[in-house]
Amino acid sequence: MTGAGVAVCASLLSACAGTPGHAEHPPATRQFDLLISEQNGYHYPPFLREQPAAPEAQSYALRTLSELGRDAVTTMSAERVASMRGEALSASPLWGRTWLIPLDRADAGSALGADDVKSVEGLRTEGGWYVDPVLGDDGDAGRLGATWAALDVLRALGRQGSPDTGDWLRSLVATPRPLDESAALASALRLLDQPVPATLAAFDTPRTSDWVTLPPGSRTERLLDTYHYVLIQEAVGRRPDLDRRTWEAVLREGAVTLSFENLYYLVHVLKAAGSPASVFRPVVGRLENDRLDDGTLRDPQAYVGNPDASLFVERLRAIAGWPLGDRRLVAALDREERSGTVGDVTERLSRAALRRVATGATGGGVDEHVTRLCADPDVLPRVVTEQDATLWQRRALDCADAGAEIATPEVRRWKLDTPARTVAAATVAVGLTDSGQRDGIPPWITSAALGQWAREPSRFTSVYDYTVVVRAYSLPGGTVDASLRDALGRGVTAYRGCAGLDDLYQVGGGDPACDLKTTWGVWALDRQLGGTMGWVPSRAGESGERAEVR
């Protein structure tokens, strides 16, 4: 079925422009390449990799698995099913329900139910055709698409369409129409178990002889034309006569990077043409690799990155001693600025810091606007309290990375009698150190005061909070003894790694997702301890690099 539009990535169906900056980085950084957003070129937060694809993309991914004979059973929670259903129906009450069909077949709880029959039938007109209220009634093309979708949903729920619908469809058979409309007509008749006239199949096989000369947009159209041609041939009971060699080559090139929608079209075309199972192995490998624990699939191509995530990637590279500077990130910043995006103070500082690091201009001048922001007491308070310690630390670090000097704040004393207050004090100590003002750490933030907390990781709700406390404890000379090593093993090492992100660290506190800020906290702590814990990968990309602590 055709959705709201088809967009085959140019990198799959034509030559792809290389990603600037990648060749400059050693193999050890490749795990960060998984986090590069195809939407805007920034890195995206790792937790997005635990989010399922949107309903439409999810539908095509599950349909593709079914085409290839793979198990598509899901164990989605009721909350996730309800969320996906709501998202699908808000997009389109007809097409949205077709997206839910594969989930329903995969035992996804209440993805579809008896009430959907009534809802779909409520969209049938007196003339027999269906109208999608979101897409409107724009003549035969829109009516055919909506009717095809409605009949598909009814069939999935064990219901048959109205005789009036069959009468209307048959009234259209004699009129010549475009390939996509003919495919919708043939498919709708087939869903009603009515004969599909051979006259609907009076289309030549879409050409492939000119494939190498087609621009990406035209290749997209050719793929969709071929898919529609195949649907018609199947509806009239014929095996399509296709140039398998060309389409199999397209699949070899695009198995890993095609959108789920276009991947489904291509797989369906080649299955109908009789391609052997070996042709589809890369597709199966990709989809299985993108499976989440509940059986749904992630869609990395849809994840949107942001400057903050990219800035933490650059900070991680710096800690590991890997080369900095990334032209791709600079290009992303340029695009965002041309679009007129301004953002709040925190966002502006984050972008300024990223630009300086990504351009490798750490020894150059500082933007005057950044200098003014970092000197503004409304941006960086002159007095830091336990309530604003985290915000102050973030902005102070961004200012330091952007090359701006900041004033040493006054830090009024508070008791270290709760985990939250202890983390706030540790955050101040670490923030002052990372912004080049270690001498400004208040004398009441001591190893003695933090020692008991450093050895009790279970008292903190996140791995990051715990690493901050241990960093602050060790700054004035806290001892890394056997009891602390044991605590670090329980509070940090146990949370290492996610799928494809072996050297990143999980949030903790019941959240298994990996996180860039948490990883930065862990790596920074390891470097501060002289590499004794082996948490930072080596320059060669080997985990477990250790150094003696003196």
C-alpha positions as CSV (number, residue, x, y, z in Angstrom):
1,M,0.0,0.0,0.0
2,T,1.1,3.6,-0.6
3,G,1.2,5.9,2.4
4,A,1.7,9.6,2.6
5,G,4.7,9.6,0.3
6,V,7.8,7.6,-0.8
7,A,11.3,8.8,-0.3
8,V,14.1,6.4,-1.1
9,C,17.4,7.5,0.4
10,A,19.7,8.7,-2.4
11,S,22.6,6.8,-0.7
12,L,20.9,3.5,-1.6
13,L,19.5,4.0,-5.0
14,S,22.3,6.3,-6.2
15,A,25.7,7.5,-5.3
16,C,25.7,8.8,-1.7
17,A,27.7,11.8,-0.6
18,G,30.2,10.8,2.1
19,T,29.6,11.9,5.6
20,P,32.1,14.7,6.3
21,G,34.4,14.1,9.2
22,H,34.1,10.4,9.5
23,A,37.4,9.5,7.8
24,E,39.2,11.7,10.3
25,H,38.3,9.5,13.3
26,P,39.9,6.2,14.2
27,P,37.9,3.0,14.3
28,A,37.5,3.2,18.0
29,T,34.8,6.0,17.6
30,R,32.6,4.0,15.2
31,Q,30.1,3.2,17.9
32,F,29.2,6.9,17.8
33,D,28.4,6.6,14.1
34,L,25.3,4.6,15.2
35,L,24.0,7.8,16.8
36,I,24.3,10.0,13.8
37,S,20.9,11.3,12.8
38,E,19.9,11.1,9.2
39,Q,17.4,13.8,9.8
40,N,19.8,16.7,10.7
41,G,23.3,15.4,11.0
42,Y,23.7,15.7,14.8
43,H,24.1,12.8,17.1
44,Y,20.9,11.7,18.8
45,P,20.5,10.5,22.5
46,P,21.1,6.7,22.8
47,F,17.8,6.2,24.6
48,L,16.0,6.7,21.3
49,R,17.4,3.4,20.2
50,E,15.0,1.8,22.7
51,Q,12.0,3.5,21.1
52,P,10.0,1.6,18.5
53,A,9.5,3.0,15.0
54,A,6.4,5.1,14.4
55,P,3.2,3.2,13.4
56,E,3.6,3.5,9.6
57,A,7.3,2.5,9.6
58,Q,6.6,-0.2,12.2
59,S,3.9,-1.6,9.9
60,Y,6.2,-1.9,6.9
61,A,9.0,-3.4,9.0
62,L,6.6,-6.1,10.3
63,R,5.1,-6.7,6.9
64,T,8.6,-7.3,5.5
65,L,9.4,-9.8,8.2
66,S,6.1,-11.6,7.4
67,E,7.0,-11.6,3.7
68,L,10.2,-13.3,4.5
69,G,8.6,-15.9,6.8
70,R,10.1,-14.5,10.0
71,D,8.3,-14.6,13.4
72,A,6.7,-11.2,14.0
73,V,5.1,-11.8,17.4
74,T,5.4,-8.9,19.8
75,T,5.0,-8.5,23.5
76,M,4.2,-4.8,23.6
77,S,2.9,-3.4,26.8
78,A,-0.7,-2.2,26.8
79,E,0.6,1.4,27.3
80,R,2.8,1.2,24.2
81,V,0.0,-0.3,22.1
82,A,-2.4,2.4,23.2
83,S,0.2,5.1,22.3
84,M,1.0,3.6,18.9
85,R,-2.7,3.2,18.2
86,G,-3.4,6.8,19.2
87,E,-0.6,8.1,17.0
88,A,-1.8,6.0,14.0
89,L,-5.4,7.1,14.2
90,S,-4.6,10.7,14.7
91,A,-2.7,10.6,11.4
92,S,-5.5,8.9,9.5
93,P,-8.5,6.9,10.7
94,L,-8.2,4.6,7.6
95,W,-4.6,4.4,6.7
96,G,-3.7,4.5,10.4
97,R,-5.7,1.3,10.9
98,T,-3.9,-0.4,8.0
99,W,-0.7,0.4,9.8
100,L,-2.0,-1.4,12.9
101,I,-2.9,-4.6,11.0
102,P,0.6,-6.2,11.3
103,L,0.7,-5.3,15.0
104,D,-2.7,-7.0,15.4
105,R,-1.4,-10.1,13.6
106,A,1.6,-10.0,15.9
107,D,-0.6,-10.4,18.9
108,A,-0.1,-6.8,20.0
109,G,-3.1,-6.7,22.4
110,S,-5.8,-4.2,21.4
111,A,-4.1,-2.8,18.3
112,L,-7.4,-3.5,16.5
113,G,-10.8,-4.6,17.8
114,A,-14.5,-5.0,17.0
115,D,-15.1,-1.3,17.5
116,D,-12.8,-0.6,14.5
117,V,-15.3,-2.3,12.2
118,K,-18.0,0.1,13.2
119,S,-15.6,3.1,12.9
120,V,-14.5,2.0,9.4
121,E,-18.0,1.4,8.1
122,G,-19.0,4.8,9.4
123,L,-16.7,6.2,6.7
124,R,-18.5,4.5,3.8
125,T,-20.6,6.8,1.6
126,E,-23.9,6.1,0.0
127,G,-22.1,5.6,-3.3
128,G,-20.2,2.7,-1.8
129,W,-16.7,4.2,-1.6
130,Y,-14.9,5.2,1.6
131,V,-13.6,8.7,2.5
132,D,-10.7,9.4,4.8
133,P,-11.7,12.6,6.7
134,V,-8.0,13.5,7.0
135,L,-7.1,13.2,3.4
136,G,-10.5,14.2,2.0
137,D,-12.5,13.2,-1.0
138,D,-10.5,14.3,-4.1
139,G,-12.0,12.1,-6.8
140,D,-11.4,8.6,-7.9
141,A,-7.7,8.6,-6.8
142,G,-8.5,9.5,-3.2
143,R,-11.6,7.3,-3.1
144,L,-9.8,4.3,-4.4
145,G,-7.0,4.6,-1.9
146,A,-9.4,5.1,1.0
147,T,-11.6,2.2,-0.1
148,W,-8.5,-0.1,-0.5
149,A,-7.4,0.8,3.0
150,A,-10.9,0.3,4.5
151,L,-11.4,-3.1,2.9
152,D,-7.9,-4.2,4.1
153,V,-8.9,-3.4,7.7
154,L,-12.2,-5.1,7.4
155,R,-10.6,-8.2,5.9
156,A,-8.1,-8.3,8.8
157,L,-11.0,-8.2,11.2
158,G,-12.8,-11.0,9.5
159,R,-15.4,-8.9,7.8
160,Q,-16.5,-8.5,4.2
161,G,-17.1,-5.2,2.5
162,S,-20.5,-4.0,1.4
163,P,-22.0,-5.1,-2.0
164,D,-22.4,-1.4,-2.8
165,T,-18.7,-1.0,-2.6
166,G,-18.2,-3.9,-5.1
167,D,-20.7,-2.2,-7.4
168,W,-18.9,1.0,-7.3
169,L,-15.5,-0.6,-7.9
170,R,-16.8,-2.6,-10.9
171,S,-18.2,0.7,-12.4
172,L,-14.7,2.0,-12.6
173,V,-13.1,-1.0,-14.4
174,A,-13.9,0.1,-18.0
175,T,-12.2,3.5,-17.6
176,P,-8.5,3.7,-18.3
177,R,-6.6,5.1,-15.3
178,P,-3.0,5.6,-14.1
179,L,-1.0,2.6,-12.8
180,D,-1.4,3.5,-9.1
181,E,-5.2,3.9,-9.3
182,S,-5.4,0.6,-11.2
183,A,-3.4,-1.1,-8.5
184,A,-5.7,0.2,-5.8
185,L,-8.8,-0.9,-7.8
186,A,-7.4,-4.4,-8.5
187,S,-6.3,-4.8,-4.9
188,A,-9.7,-3.7,-3.6
189,L,-11.6,-6.1,-5.9
190,R,-9.3,-8.8,-4.7
191,L,-10.1,-8.0,-1.0
192,L,-13.8,-8.5,-1.9
193,D,-13.0,-11.9,-3.5
194,Q,-14.3,-10.5,-6.8
195,P,-12.8,-11.3,-10.2
196,V,-10.2,-8.8,-11.4
197,P,-10.5,-8.2,-15.1
198,A,-7.4,-8.8,-17.2
199,T,-7.9,-5.4,-18.8
200,L,-6.6,-3.8,-15.6
201,A,-3.2,-5.5,-16.2
202,A,-2.7,-3.8,-19.6
203,F,0.5,-2.1,-18.4
204,D,4.0,-2.7,-19.6
205,T,6.6,-3.8,-17.1
206,P,8.3,-0.6,-15.7
207,R,11.7,-0.2,-17.3
208,T,15.0,-0.8,-15.6
209,S,17.2,-0.4,-18.7
210,D,17.6,3.3,-17.9
211,W,18.1,2.8,-14.2
212,V,21.7,4.2,-14.0
213,T,20.6,7.5,-15.7
214,L,17.7,8.1,-13.4
215,P,18.0,10.8,-10.6
216,P,17.1,9.6,-7.1
217,G,13.6,11.0,-7.2
218,S,12.8,9.2,-10.4
219,R,14.2,5.9,-9.0
220,T,11.8,6.3,-6.1
221,E,8.9,6.6,-8.6
222,R,10.1,3.7,-10.6
223,L,10.2,1.4,-7.6
224,L,6.7,2.4,-6.6
225,D,5.5,1.9,-10.2
226,T,7.0,-1.5,-10.2
227,Y,5.3,-2.3,-6.9
228,H,2.0,-1.3,-8.2
229,Y,2.5,-3.3,-11.4
230,V,3.2,-6.4,-9.2
231,L,0.1,-5.8,-7.2
232,I,-2.0,-5.8,-10.4
233,Q,-0.4,-8.9,-11.7
234,E,-1.0,-10.7,-8.4
235,A,-4.6,-9.6,-8.4
236,V,-5.3,-11.1,-11.9
237,G,-3.4,-14.3,-11.0
238,R,-0.2,-13.7,-13.0
239,R,3.4,-14.0,-12.1
240,P,5.0,-10.6,-12.9
241,D,7.7,-10.6,-15.5
242,L,10.5,-8.4,-14.0
243,D,14.2,-7.7,-14.4
244,R,15.3,-9.4,-11.2
245,R,18.9,-8.7,-11.8
246,T,18.5,-5.0,-11.5
247,W,16.2,-5.0,-8.6
248,E,18.4,-7.6,-6.7
249,A,21.3,-5.2,-7.2
250,V,19.2,-2.4,-5.8
251,L,18.4,-4.5,-2.7
252,R,22.1,-5.4,-2.2
253,E,22.9,-1.7,-2.2
254,G,20.0,-0.6,-0.1
255,A,19.3,-3.5,2.3
256,V,20.8,-1.6,5.2
257,T,19.7,1.9,4.5
258,L,16.4,1.9,2.7
259,S,13.4,3.3,4.6
260,F,11.2,0.5,6.0
261,E,8.5,1.5,3.5
262,N,10.7,1.2,0.4
263,L,12.4,-1.9,1.8
264,Y,8.9,-3.5,1.9
265,Y,8.1,-2.5,-1.6
266,L,11.4,-3.9,-2.9
267,V,11.1,-7.1,-1.0
268,H,7.5,-7.7,-2.2
269,V,8.6,-7.1,-5.8
270,L,11.4,-9.5,-5.6
271,K,9.4,-12.2,-3.7
272,A,6.8,-12.0,-6.4
273,A,9.5,-12.3,-9.1
274,G,10.8,-15.5,-7.5
275,S,14.1,-14.3,-6.1
276,P,15.9,-16.9,-3.9
277,A,16.0,-16.7,-0.1
278,S,19.7,-15.8,-0.2
279,V,18.9,-12.5,-1.8
280,F,17.0,-11.4,1.3
281,R,19.5,-12.4,4.0
282,P,20.9,-8.8,4.4
283,V,17.3,-7.6,4.9
284,V,16.6,-10.2,7.6
285,G,19.9,-9.3,9.3
286,R,19.1,-5.6,9.4
287,L,15.6,-6.1,10.7
288,E,16.6,-8.6,13.3
289,N,19.4,-6.2,14.4
290,D,16.8,-3.5,14.8
291,R,14.4,-5.6,16.9
292,L,13.6,-4.5,20.4
293,D,13.0,-6.8,23.3
294,D,9.2,-6.6,22.8
295,G,9.5,-7.7,19.2
296,T,8.8,-4.3,17.7
297,L,11.5,-2.6,15.6
298,R,13.4,0.6,16.0
299,D,13.9,3.0,13.1
300,P,17.2,4.8,13.5
301,Q,16.6,6.7,10.3
302,A,13.8,8.6,12.0
303,Y,15.7,9.7,15.1
304,V,16.4,13.4,15.4
305,G,19.7,14.5,16.9
306,N,20.6,17.7,18.8
307,P,23.7,19.8,19.5
308,D,23.8,18.8,23.2
309,A,24.1,15.1,22.3
310,S,26.8,15.9,19.8
311,L,28.7,18.0,22.3
312,F,28.8,15.1,24.7
313,V,30.1,12.9,21.9
314,E,32.9,15.4,21.3
315,R,33.7,15.5,25.1
316,L,33.9,11.7,25.1
317,R,36.3,11.8,22.2
318,A,38.4,14.3,24.1
319,I,38.6,12.2,27.2
320,A,39.6,9.1,25.2
321,G,42.3,11.1,23.3
322,W,40.6,10.7,19.9
323,P,40.8,13.4,17.3
324,L,38.3,16.2,17.5
325,G,36.9,18.3,14.8
326,D,33.9,17.2,12.7
327,R,32.8,19.0,9.5
328,R,29.5,17.2,9.5
329,L,28.6,18.8,12.9
330,V,29.7,22.2,11.7
331,A,27.4,21.8,8.7
332,A,24.5,20.8,10.9
333,L,25.1,23.9,13.0
334,D,25.2,26.1,9.9
335,R,21.9,24.6,8.6
336,E,20.2,25.2,12.0
337,E,21.4,28.8,12.1
338,R,20.3,29.5,8.5
339,S,16.8,28.2,9.5
340,G,16.6,31.0,12.1
341,T,16.6,28.7,15.1
342,V,17.7,30.6,18.2
343,G,16.6,28.6,21.3
344,D,17.0,29.5,24.9
345,V,20.3,30.5,26.6
346,T,21.2,26.9,27.4
347,E,20.8,25.9,23.8
348,R,22.8,28.8,22.5
349,L,25.7,28.0,24.8
350,S,25.6,24.4,23.8
351,R,25.7,25.2,20.1
352,A,28.6,27.7,20.7
353,A,30.6,25.1,22.6
354,L,29.9,22.5,19.9
355,R,31.0,24.8,17.1
356,R,34.3,25.6,18.8
357,V,35.1,22.0,19.5
358,A,33.8,20.7,16.2
359,T,35.8,23.2,14.2
360,G,39.0,22.5,16.2
361,A,39.2,26.2,17.1
362,T,40.0,25.6,20.7
363,G,42.9,28.1,20.5
364,G,41.0,30.8,18.6
365,G,39.0,33.8,19.6
366,V,35.7,33.7,21.5
367,D,32.4,34.9,20.1
368,E,31.5,38.2,21.7
369,H,27.9,37.1,22.2
370,V,29.1,34.0,24.1
371,T,31.5,36.2,26.2
372,R,28.5,38.4,27.2
373,L,26.3,35.4,28.1
374,C,28.9,33.8,30.2
375,A,29.5,37.1,32.1
376,D,25.8,37.6,32.7
377,P,24.8,36.8,36.3
378,D,21.3,35.9,35.1
379,V,22.9,33.1,33.0
380,L,25.7,32.1,35.4
381,P,24.6,33.0,39.0
382,R,27.2,34.7,41.2
383,V,25.8,32.7,44.1
384,V,25.3,28.9,43.6
385,T,22.8,27.1,45.8
386,E,21.8,23.4,46.0
387,Q,18.8,24.2,43.9
388,D,20.7,25.6,40.9
389,A,23.9,23.7,41.2
390,T,23.2,21.4,38.2
391,L,22.1,24.3,35.9
392,W,25.2,26.3,36.9
393,Q,27.5,23.3,36.2
394,R,26.0,22.7,32.8
395,R,26.3,26.3,31.7
396,A,29.8,26.7,33.2
397,L,31.0,23.7,31.3
398,D,29.5,25.0,28.1
399,C,31.1,28.3,28.6
400,A,34.5,26.7,29.2
401,D,34.1,24.6,26.1
402,A,33.1,27.7,24.1
403,G,36.4,29.3,25.3
404,A,34.8,32.0,27.6
405,E,36.0,32.8,31.0
406,I,33.6,32.7,33.9
407,A,33.6,34.2,37.4
408,T,34.2,32.0,40.4
409,P,30.8,31.9,42.2
410,E,30.1,32.1,45.9
411,V,28.8,28.8,47.1
412,R,26.9,29.0,50.4
413,R,27.2,26.0,52.6
414,W,24.5,23.4,53.0
415,K,24.4,20.1,54.8
416,L,25.4,16.9,53.1
417,D,22.7,14.9,54.8
418,T,20.7,13.6,51.8
419,P,21.7,12.0,48.5
420,A,20.3,15.1,46.6
421,R,22.2,17.6,48.7
422,T,25.4,15.5,48.4
423,V,25.1,15.4,44.6
424,A,24.5,19.1,44.5
425,A,27.7,19.8,46.4
426,A,29.6,17.3,44.3
427,T,28.3,18.9,41.2
428,V,29.7,22.3,42.2
429,A,33.1,20.8,42.9
430,V,33.2,19.0,39.6
431,G,31.8,22.0,37.7
432,L,34.5,24.3,39.2
433,T,37.2,21.7,38.3
434,D,36.0,21.2,34.7
435,S,35.8,24.9,34.1
436,G,39.4,25.5,35.3
437,Q,38.6,26.8,38.7
438,R,39.5,23.9,41.0
439,D,40.9,26.3,43.6
440,G,37.4,27.7,44.0
441,I,36.0,24.5,45.6
442,P,34.6,25.5,49.0
443,P,36.5,24.1,51.9
444,W,33.4,22.4,53.3
445,I,33.2,20.0,50.3
446,T,35.8,17.5,51.5
447,S,36.7,13.9,51.0
448,A,35.8,13.2,54.6
449,A,32.3,14.6,54.1
450,L,31.8,12.7,50.9
451,G,33.6,9.4,51.8
452,Q,30.5,7.6,53.2
453,W,28.5,8.5,50.1
454,A,31.2,7.4,47.7
455,R,31.0,3.9,49.1
456,E,27.2,3.6,48.9
457,P,26.2,3.6,45.2
458,S,22.7,2.2,46.0
459,R,21.8,5.5,47.6
460,F,21.8,7.3,44.3
461,T,19.1,7.1,41.6
462,S,21.5,7.3,38.7
463,V,24.9,6.2,37.7
464,Y,25.8,9.8,36.7
465,D,24.9,11.2,40.1
466,Y,27.1,8.5,41.7
467,T,30.1,9.2,39.5
468,V,29.9,12.9,40.3
469,V,30.0,12.2,44.0
470,V,33.1,9.9,43.6
471,R,34.8,12.5,41.4
472,A,34.3,15.2,44.0
473,Y,35.4,12.8,46.7
474,S,38.7,12.0,44.9
475,L,39.5,15.6,43.9
476,P,40.9,16.6,47.4
477,G,42.7,13.3,47.7
478,G,40.1,10.7,48.6
479,T,41.6,7.2,48.7
480,V,40.8,4.7,46.1
481,D,40.9,1.6,48.3
482,A,39.5,-1.9,48.1
483,S,36.1,-0.9,49.5
484,L,35.8,2.0,47.0
485,R,36.8,-0.3,44.1
486,D,34.1,-2.7,45.2
487,A,31.5,0.1,45.3
488,L,32.6,1.3,41.8
489,G,32.1,-2.2,40.5
490,R,28.6,-2.3,41.8
491,G,27.7,1.3,41.0
492,V,29.3,1.8,37.6
493,T,30.9,-1.3,36.0
494,A,27.7,-3.3,36.3
495,Y,25.9,-0.7,34.0
496,R,28.3,-0.9,31.1
497,G,27.0,-1.4,27.5
498,C,23.9,-1.5,25.4
499,A,23.3,-3.1,22.0
500,G,25.9,-1.8,19.6
501,L,27.2,0.6,22.2
502,D,29.5,-1.5,24.2
503,D,31.5,1.3,25.8
504,L,28.6,3.5,26.8
505,Y,26.9,3.3,30.2
506,Q,23.3,2.9,31.3
507,V,21.4,5.5,33.2
508,G,20.7,3.2,36.1
509,G,18.0,3.5,38.7
510,G,15.8,1.1,36.8
511,D,16.5,2.7,33.4
512,P,18.6,0.3,31.2
513,A,19.1,2.8,28.3
514,C,22.6,4.0,27.6
515,D,23.2,7.7,28.0
516,L,26.0,10.1,26.7
517,K,26.1,12.3,29.8
518,T,26.3,9.3,32.1
519,T,29.1,7.9,29.9
520,W,30.9,11.2,30.1
521,G,30.6,11.1,33.9
522,V,32.0,7.5,34.0
523,W,34.9,8.2,31.6
524,A,35.8,11.5,33.3
525,L,35.9,9.7,36.6
526,D,38.2,7.0,35.2
527,R,40.6,9.5,33.7
528,Q,40.6,11.3,37.0
529,L,41.5,8.0,38.7
530,G,44.4,7.6,36.2
531,G,42.6,4.9,34.2
532,T,42.6,2.5,37.1
533,M,39.1,1.2,36.4
534,G,39.6,0.6,32.7
535,W,36.3,2.3,31.7
536,V,37.7,4.5,28.9
537,P,38.4,2.6,25.6
538,S,42.0,2.9,24.4
539,R,42.9,4.8,21.2
540,A,42.8,1.5,19.4
541,G,39.2,0.9,20.6
542,E,40.0,-1.7,23.1
543,S,38.0,-1.5,26.3
544,G,39.7,-2.0,29.7
545,E,42.7,0.2,29.2
546,R,44.3,0.5,32.6
547,A,47.0,2.7,34.2
548,E,48.7,2.6,37.5
549,V,47.4,5.1,40.1
550,R,50.2,6.8,41.8
